[in-house]
Protein backbone atom coordinates (compact mmCIF):
# COMPACT_ATOMS: atom_id res chain seq x y z
CA UNK A 1 0.00 0.00 0.00
CA UNK A 2 1.51 3.37 -0.97
CA UNK A 3 2.12 6.00 1.72
CA UNK A 4 -0.88 8.23 2.43
CA UNK A 5 1.21 11.27 3.43
CA UNK A 6 1.11 14.15 1.00
CA UNK A 7 4.07 16.37 0.30
CA UNK A 8 3.45 19.98 1.17
CA UNK A 9 5.43 23.19 1.15
CA UNK A 10 5.94 24.77 4.53
CA UNK A 11 5.72 28.50 5.18
CA UNK A 12 9.46 28.90 4.66
CA UNK A 13 8.85 28.04 1.02
CA UNK A 14 10.32 25.29 -1.12
CA UNK A 15 10.87 22.68 1.62
CA UNK A 16 8.89 19.44 1.30
CA UNK A 17 7.18 18.36 4.50
CA UNK A 18 4.74 15.61 5.48
CA UNK A 19 1.27 15.68 7.01
CA UNK A 20 2.94 14.96 10.34
CA UNK A 21 4.73 18.31 10.12
CA UNK A 22 1.46 20.09 9.35
CA UNK A 23 -0.35 18.41 12.26
CA UNK A 24 2.38 19.48 14.68
CA UNK A 25 2.42 23.01 13.30
CA UNK A 26 -1.33 23.39 13.65
CA UNK A 27 -1.32 22.30 17.32
CA UNK A 28 -1.68 25.13 19.83
CA UNK A 29 -1.80 23.07 23.04
CA UNK A 30 1.08 23.08 25.58
CA UNK A 31 2.04 19.39 25.16
CA UNK A 32 2.21 17.65 21.77
CA UNK A 33 2.82 13.89 21.92
CA UNK A 34 3.98 12.14 18.73
CA UNK A 35 3.39 8.40 19.01
CA UNK A 36 4.51 6.66 15.87
CA UNK A 37 6.00 3.70 14.09
CA UNK A 38 9.51 3.51 12.70
CA UNK A 39 10.41 6.20 10.15
CA UNK A 40 6.99 7.87 10.31
CA UNK A 41 8.71 11.30 10.00
CA UNK A 42 7.65 12.34 13.53
CA UNK A 43 11.10 13.34 14.86
CA UNK A 44 12.30 14.93 11.64
CA UNK A 45 9.05 16.89 11.32
CA UNK A 46 9.50 18.33 14.82
CA UNK A 47 13.08 19.33 13.97
CA UNK A 48 11.78 21.03 10.81
CA UNK A 49 9.12 22.90 12.78
CA UNK A 50 11.49 24.07 15.52
CA UNK A 51 14.02 25.16 12.90
CA UNK A 52 11.32 27.31 11.31
CA UNK A 53 10.53 28.89 14.69
CA UNK A 54 14.25 29.44 15.35
CA UNK A 55 14.48 31.71 12.32
CA UNK A 56 10.96 33.17 12.21
CA UNK A 57 10.48 34.14 15.87
CA UNK A 58 13.14 36.58 17.14
CA UNK A 59 14.26 35.59 20.62
CA UNK A 60 12.74 32.07 20.53
CA UNK A 61 14.47 29.80 23.07
CA UNK A 62 14.45 26.13 22.02
CA UNK A 63 15.77 23.09 23.91
CA UNK A 64 16.27 19.71 22.18
CA UNK A 65 16.95 16.73 24.43
CA UNK A 66 17.93 13.10 24.58
CA UNK A 67 18.39 11.28 27.85
CA UNK A 68 22.16 10.86 27.40
CA UNK A 69 24.88 12.91 25.67
CA UNK A 70 26.22 10.18 23.32
CA UNK A 71 22.75 9.51 21.92
CA UNK A 72 22.15 13.26 21.54
CA UNK A 73 25.28 13.74 19.44
CA UNK A 74 24.49 10.76 17.20
CA UNK A 75 20.87 11.64 16.50
CA UNK A 76 19.08 14.93 17.21
CA UNK A 77 22.16 17.18 17.08
CA UNK A 78 23.38 15.61 13.84
CA UNK A 79 19.90 15.74 12.24
CA UNK A 80 19.52 19.43 13.07
CA UNK A 81 22.93 20.42 11.68
CA UNK A 82 22.31 18.34 8.54
CA UNK A 83 18.96 20.06 8.04
CA UNK A 84 20.53 23.52 8.41
CA UNK A 85 23.13 22.55 5.82
CA UNK A 86 20.45 21.24 3.48
CA UNK A 87 18.60 24.55 3.75
CA UNK A 88 21.80 26.48 3.03
CA UNK A 89 21.46 28.23 6.40
CA UNK A 90 24.35 26.71 8.34
CA UNK A 91 26.60 29.64 7.51
CA UNK A 92 24.05 32.17 8.84
CA UNK A 93 24.06 30.89 12.43
CA UNK A 94 26.61 31.00 15.20
CA UNK A 95 27.52 27.60 16.59
CA UNK A 96 29.21 26.85 19.89
CA UNK A 97 30.31 23.23 19.64
CA UNK A 98 31.49 23.18 23.23
CA UNK A 99 28.10 24.37 24.52
CA UNK A 100 26.19 22.47 21.80
CA UNK A 101 24.07 25.49 20.89
CA UNK A 102 23.19 27.64 17.88
CA UNK A 103 22.19 31.29 17.84
CA UNK A 104 20.55 33.48 15.22
CA UNK A 105 20.17 37.02 16.46
CA UNK A 106 18.51 36.60 19.86
CA UNK A 107 17.09 33.16 19.03
CA UNK A 108 18.75 30.08 20.52
CA UNK A 109 18.69 26.33 19.93
CA UNK A 110 20.32 24.50 22.83
CA UNK A 111 21.02 20.75 22.82
CA UNK A 112 21.26 18.88 26.08
CA UNK A 113 20.92 15.58 27.91
CA UNK A 114 18.86 14.86 30.98
CA UNK A 115 21.03 12.37 32.84
CA UNK A 116 20.87 14.93 35.66
CA UNK A 117 17.50 16.80 35.71
CA UNK A 118 18.90 19.49 38.02
CA UNK A 119 20.89 20.85 35.07
CA UNK A 120 17.83 22.57 33.61
CA UNK A 121 16.02 23.66 36.78
CA UNK A 122 17.11 27.31 36.47
CA UNK A 123 16.43 27.65 32.72
CA UNK A 124 13.46 28.97 30.74
CA UNK A 125 12.35 27.84 27.28
CA UNK A 126 9.69 28.49 24.65
CA UNK A 127 9.93 25.06 23.03
CA UNK A 128 11.26 21.75 24.37
CA UNK A 129 11.71 18.55 22.34
CA UNK A 130 12.02 15.22 24.16
CA UNK A 131 13.34 12.87 21.46
CA UNK A 132 12.86 9.14 22.19
CA UNK A 133 10.44 9.97 24.98
CA UNK A 134 10.49 6.43 26.36
CA UNK A 135 14.04 7.06 27.61
CA UNK A 136 12.81 9.71 30.04
CA UNK A 137 11.02 9.35 33.36
CA UNK A 138 7.73 10.92 34.39
CA UNK A 139 9.72 13.06 36.84
CA UNK A 140 11.84 14.33 33.92
CA UNK A 141 8.66 15.38 32.12
CA UNK A 142 7.28 17.22 35.15
CA UNK A 143 10.52 19.16 35.59
CA UNK A 144 10.66 20.08 31.91
CA UNK A 145 7.02 21.13 31.92
CA UNK A 146 7.82 23.73 34.60
CA UNK A 147 10.63 25.24 32.50
CA UNK A 148 8.40 26.37 29.60
CA UNK A 149 8.22 29.91 30.91
CA UNK A 150 10.30 31.99 28.50
CA UNK A 151 8.55 35.12 27.14
CA UNK A 152 6.70 34.57 23.85
CA UNK A 153 7.60 36.63 20.79
CA UNK A 154 5.86 37.59 17.59
CA UNK A 155 7.37 36.23 14.39
CA UNK A 156 9.51 38.53 12.34
CA UNK A 157 6.79 38.96 9.73
CA UNK A 158 4.41 40.20 12.43
CA UNK A 159 1.73 37.50 12.31
CA UNK A 160 0.38 36.62 15.73
CA UNK A 161 1.68 34.49 18.56
CA UNK A 162 2.30 30.84 19.19
CA UNK A 163 2.32 29.29 22.67
CA UNK A 164 5.23 27.73 24.46
CA UNK A 165 5.14 24.00 23.69
CA UNK A 166 6.70 20.71 24.73
CA UNK A 167 7.02 18.05 22.00
CA UNK A 168 7.58 14.33 22.65
CA UNK A 169 8.35 11.65 20.02
CA UNK A 170 8.61 7.89 20.59
CA UNK A 171 7.84 4.34 19.42
CA UNK A 172 5.07 2.80 21.57
CA UNK A 173 6.94 -0.36 22.59
CA UNK A 174 5.39 -0.90 26.02
CA UNK A 175 1.70 -0.43 26.74
CA UNK A 176 2.55 -0.07 30.45
CA UNK A 177 4.85 2.94 29.93
CA UNK A 178 4.16 6.15 31.89
CA UNK A 179 3.64 8.03 28.63
CA UNK A 180 0.43 6.06 28.13
CA UNK A 181 -1.04 5.71 31.61
CA UNK A 182 0.27 8.83 33.36
CA UNK A 183 0.23 11.30 30.49
CA UNK A 184 -1.84 10.51 27.40
CA UNK A 185 -4.78 8.84 29.17
CA UNK A 186 -4.88 11.32 32.05
CA UNK A 187 -4.31 14.49 30.03
CA UNK A 188 -7.16 13.99 27.58
CA UNK A 189 -8.15 17.64 27.62
CA UNK A 190 -7.23 20.94 26.05
CA UNK A 191 -3.64 20.72 27.41
CA UNK A 192 -2.46 17.76 25.29
CA UNK A 193 -2.69 16.62 21.68
CA UNK A 194 -1.64 13.13 20.58
CA UNK A 195 -0.51 12.74 16.97
CA UNK A 196 -0.32 9.12 15.78
CA UNK A 197 1.72 8.36 12.67
CA UNK A 198 3.21 5.43 10.80
CA UNK A 199 5.21 4.62 7.68
CA UNK A 200 2.24 5.49 5.45
CA UNK A 201 2.60 9.12 6.53
CA UNK A 202 6.13 9.36 5.13
CA UNK A 203 6.23 9.50 1.31
CA UNK A 204 10.03 9.69 1.38
CA UNK A 205 10.52 6.06 2.48
CA UNK A 206 12.08 3.66 0.01
CA UNK A 207 10.15 0.63 -1.24
CA UNK A 208 12.87 -1.50 0.35
CA UNK A 209 12.24 -0.11 3.83
CA UNK A 210 8.46 -0.26 3.44
CA UNK A 211 8.82 -3.98 2.63
CA UNK A 212 10.93 -4.47 5.78
CA UNK A 213 8.10 -2.98 7.83
CA UNK A 214 5.22 -4.74 6.09
CA UNK A 215 7.00 -8.11 6.33
CA UNK A 216 6.75 -7.73 10.11
CA UNK A 217 3.00 -8.33 9.87
CA UNK A 218 3.73 -11.96 8.97
CA UNK A 219 6.84 -12.40 11.14
CA UNK A 220 5.43 -10.86 14.31
CA UNK A 221 2.10 -9.01 14.44
CA UNK A 222 3.05 -7.34 17.73
CA UNK A 223 6.21 -5.91 16.16
CA UNK A 224 4.12 -4.71 13.23
CA UNK A 225 1.69 -2.94 15.57
CA UNK A 226 4.57 -1.10 17.27
CA UNK A 227 7.02 -0.31 14.48
CA UNK A 228 4.69 -0.54 11.48
CA UNK A 229 1.45 1.02 12.67
CA UNK A 230 2.57 3.05 15.70
CA UNK A 231 0.09 1.26 17.96
CA UNK A 232 0.80 0.31 21.56
CA UNK A 233 2.38 -3.10 22.01
CA UNK A 234 4.22 -5.25 24.49
CA UNK A 235 7.51 -6.85 23.56
CA UNK A 236 7.39 -10.64 23.86
CA UNK A 237 9.79 -13.58 23.48
CA UNK A 238 12.83 -11.34 23.87
CA UNK A 239 16.07 -13.23 23.15
CA UNK A 240 18.57 -11.56 25.49
CA UNK A 241 18.13 -11.01 29.20
CA UNK A 242 21.69 -11.56 30.44
CA UNK A 243 22.77 -7.92 30.38
CA UNK A 244 22.76 -4.76 32.47
CA UNK A 245 23.80 -1.11 32.09
CA UNK A 246 27.01 0.44 33.46
CA UNK A 247 28.28 4.02 33.43
CA UNK A 248 31.64 3.56 31.73
CA UNK A 249 33.81 1.11 29.84
CA UNK A 250 36.47 -0.57 32.05
CA UNK A 251 40.11 0.34 31.48
CA UNK A 252 41.72 -3.03 32.20
CA UNK A 253 40.09 -5.52 29.85
CA UNK A 254 42.05 -8.63 28.90
CA UNK A 255 41.03 -8.24 25.25
CA UNK A 256 39.30 -5.67 23.06
CA UNK A 257 37.49 -6.76 19.89
CA UNK A 258 35.01 -5.05 17.57
CA UNK A 259 31.94 -6.23 15.66
CA UNK A 260 30.88 -4.49 12.45
CA UNK A 261 27.60 -4.87 10.56
CA UNK A 262 27.58 -3.14 7.18
CA UNK A 263 24.70 -1.00 6.00
CA UNK A 264 23.75 2.00 3.93
CA UNK A 265 19.97 2.40 3.85
CA UNK A 266 20.07 0.45 7.10
CA UNK A 267 22.56 1.59 9.74
CA UNK A 268 26.19 0.55 9.77
CA UNK A 269 26.85 -0.60 13.34
CA UNK A 270 30.21 -0.85 15.09
CA UNK A 271 30.30 -2.30 18.61
CA UNK A 272 33.36 -2.27 20.90
CA UNK A 273 33.57 -5.34 23.14
CA UNK A 274 35.87 -5.77 26.11
CA UNK A 275 36.49 -9.18 27.66
CA UNK A 276 37.31 -9.37 31.36
CA UNK A 277 37.02 -12.24 33.86
CA UNK A 278 34.77 -14.19 31.52
CA UNK A 279 32.30 -11.30 31.09
CA UNK A 280 31.62 -8.88 28.24
CA UNK A 281 31.63 -5.08 28.26
CA UNK A 282 30.07 -3.40 25.24
CA UNK A 283 29.80 0.11 23.84
CA UNK A 284 28.13 1.38 20.69
CA UNK A 285 30.67 3.35 18.62
CA UNK A 286 28.92 3.82 15.24
CA UNK A 287 25.26 3.48 14.32
CA UNK A 288 24.49 5.52 11.22
CA UNK A 289 22.74 5.25 7.87
CA UNK A 290 24.06 6.57 4.56
CA UNK A 291 27.71 5.65 5.14
CA UNK A 292 29.73 4.69 2.09
CA UNK A 293 32.75 2.55 2.81
CA UNK A 294 34.94 5.67 2.65
CA UNK A 295 32.65 7.40 5.15
CA UNK A 296 32.69 4.33 7.38
CA UNK A 297 36.50 4.22 7.45
CA UNK A 298 36.61 7.91 8.38
CA UNK A 299 34.14 7.25 11.20
CA UNK A 300 36.14 4.22 12.38
CA UNK A 301 39.30 6.31 12.47
CA UNK A 302 37.52 8.72 14.80
CA UNK A 303 36.32 6.12 17.32
CA UNK A 304 38.95 3.34 17.26
CA UNK A 305 42.22 4.26 19.03
CA UNK A 306 45.46 3.82 17.11
CA UNK A 307 46.63 1.05 19.46
CA UNK A 308 43.51 -0.97 18.66
CA UNK A 309 43.74 -0.54 14.91
CA UNK A 310 46.15 -3.45 14.38
CA UNK A 311 46.03 -5.16 17.77
CA UNK A 312 42.27 -5.67 17.91
CA UNK A 313 40.16 -7.82 15.65
CA UNK A 314 37.25 -6.24 13.76
CA UNK A 315 34.81 -9.03 12.91
CA UNK A 316 32.75 -8.08 9.85
CA UNK A 317 29.83 -9.34 7.81
CA UNK A 318 31.47 -12.00 5.60
CA UNK A 319 28.96 -11.34 2.79
CA UNK A 320 30.81 -8.09 1.94
CA UNK A 321 34.35 -9.18 0.86
CA UNK A 322 35.06 -6.00 -1.12
CA UNK A 323 34.23 -3.78 1.86
CA UNK A 324 36.32 -5.97 4.14
CA UNK A 325 39.28 -5.72 1.75
CA UNK A 326 39.02 -1.93 1.61
CA UNK A 327 38.89 -1.63 5.41
CA UNK A 328 41.88 -3.97 5.67
CA UNK A 329 43.79 -1.75 3.25
CA UNK A 330 43.02 1.15 5.60
CA UNK A 331 45.05 -0.60 8.31
CA UNK A 332 42.46 -2.55 10.28
CA UNK A 333 42.78 -6.16 11.42
CA UNK A 334 39.48 -7.23 9.86
CA UNK A 335 38.20 -10.81 9.93
CA UNK A 336 35.18 -12.23 8.05
CA UNK A 337 32.73 -13.36 10.70
CA UNK A 338 30.93 -16.66 11.17
CA UNK A 339 27.33 -15.52 10.61
CA UNK A 340 25.58 -18.55 12.12
CA UNK A 341 22.52 -17.04 13.80
CA UNK A 342 21.39 -19.74 16.24
CA UNK A 343 24.93 -20.77 17.27
CA UNK A 344 25.94 -17.12 17.50
CA UNK A 345 23.00 -16.23 19.74
CA UNK A 346 23.74 -19.26 21.94
CA UNK A 347 27.35 -18.07 22.29
CA UNK A 348 26.34 -14.51 23.24
CA UNK A 349 23.89 -15.85 25.82
CA UNK A 350 26.71 -17.68 27.63
CA UNK A 351 28.16 -14.43 28.89
CA UNK A 352 27.03 -11.85 31.39
CA UNK A 353 27.12 -8.60 29.42
CA UNK A 354 27.47 -4.99 30.59
CA UNK A 355 26.47 -2.23 28.17
CA UNK A 356 27.78 1.31 28.58
CA UNK A 357 25.08 3.91 29.20
CA UNK A 358 24.56 6.02 26.09
CA UNK A 359 24.72 3.03 23.72
CA UNK A 360 21.08 3.72 22.97
CA UNK A 361 20.63 1.81 19.73
CA UNK A 362 22.39 -1.25 21.11
CA UNK A 363 20.26 -1.06 24.26
CA UNK A 364 17.06 -0.62 22.24
CA UNK A 365 17.90 -3.64 20.12
CA UNK A 366 18.79 -5.74 23.18
CA UNK A 367 15.44 -4.90 24.75
CA UNK A 368 13.42 -5.75 21.64
CA UNK A 369 15.34 -8.48 19.74
CA UNK A 370 12.80 -11.32 19.72
CA UNK A 371 12.08 -14.78 18.37
CA UNK A 372 9.52 -15.29 15.63
CA UNK A 373 6.28 -17.05 16.50
CA UNK A 374 4.38 -19.44 14.24
CA UNK A 375 1.04 -17.67 13.85
CA UNK A 376 -0.89 -20.91 13.37
CA UNK A 377 0.52 -22.93 16.27
CA UNK A 378 1.80 -20.07 18.51
CA UNK A 379 5.06 -22.00 18.75
CA UNK A 380 8.20 -19.94 19.35
CA UNK A 381 10.66 -20.51 16.49
CA UNK A 382 14.47 -20.64 16.62
CA UNK A 383 14.58 -17.71 14.21
CA UNK A 384 14.84 -14.06 15.30
CA UNK A 385 12.76 -11.28 13.78
CA UNK A 386 14.88 -9.48 11.21
CA UNK A 387 14.23 -5.93 12.38
CA UNK A 388 16.23 -3.57 14.62
CA UNK A 389 19.05 -6.11 14.59
CA UNK A 390 22.10 -4.24 13.30
CA UNK A 391 23.95 -3.70 16.59
CA UNK A 392 23.13 -7.16 17.94
CA UNK A 393 24.30 -8.68 14.65
CA UNK A 394 27.61 -6.83 15.02
CA UNK A 395 27.84 -8.09 18.60
CA UNK A 396 27.10 -11.67 17.52
CA UNK A 397 29.67 -11.59 14.70
CA UNK A 398 32.43 -10.63 17.12
CA UNK A 399 31.55 -12.75 20.14
CA UNK A 400 30.71 -15.95 18.27
CA UNK A 401 33.64 -15.84 15.84
CA UNK A 402 36.21 -14.87 18.47
CA UNK A 403 35.28 -17.52 21.01
CA UNK A 404 34.66 -20.19 18.37
CA UNK A 405 38.16 -19.68 16.97
CA UNK A 406 40.07 -19.02 20.17
CA UNK A 407 38.03 -20.67 22.90
CA UNK A 408 36.56 -19.42 26.15
CA UNK A 409 39.69 -19.95 28.19
CA UNK A 410 42.39 -17.39 29.15
CA UNK A 411 42.68 -14.52 26.71
CA UNK A 412 45.79 -14.10 24.55
CA UNK A 413 46.91 -10.85 22.98
CA UNK A 414 47.04 -11.33 19.20
CA UNK A 415 49.41 -9.10 17.30
Secondary structure, DSSP 8 states (H G I E B T S, - for coil): -------EE-TTSS-EE-HHHHHHHH--SSEEEEEE-TTSSHHHHHHHHHHHHHHHSTT-EEEEEESSHHHHHHTHHHHHHHHHHHHT-GGGSEEETTTTEEEETTEEEEEEE-SSGGGGTT---SEEEESSGGGS-HHHHHHHHHT--S-----TT-------EEEEEE---BTTSHIIIIIITT--STTEEEEEE-GGG-TT--HHHHHHHHHHHHH-HHHIIIIIT----B--SBS--SEEEESS--S--SEEEEEEE--SSS-EEEEEEEEETTEEEEEEEEEESS--HHHHHHHHHHHS-HHHHHHSEEEE-TT-HHHHHHHHHTT-EEEE----HHHHHHHHTTS-EEEETT-HHHHHHHHH-BEEE-TTT--EEEEE-SSS-HHHHHHHHHHHHHHHHH-SSS-----
